[in-house]
Amino acid sequence: MPLTHFLGLLALVILAAGLTILLLVWVKAPLAAVAFATLVGSLIVGARQWR
């Protein structure tokens, strides 16, 4: 992967994370609930890989 593609991908991931946090603050969602939903989603995706 060329360096420019890697750096662009890294920048987009950081931007997406920042926008997600801003959205959570804007709608006043509790961070713990979002963290729990992320954990559950990760476990579901991980469990599907074992099939």
Secondary structure, 3 states (H helix, E strand, C coil): CCHHHHHHHHHHHHHHHHHHHHHHHHHCCCHHHHHHHHHHHHHHHHHHHCC
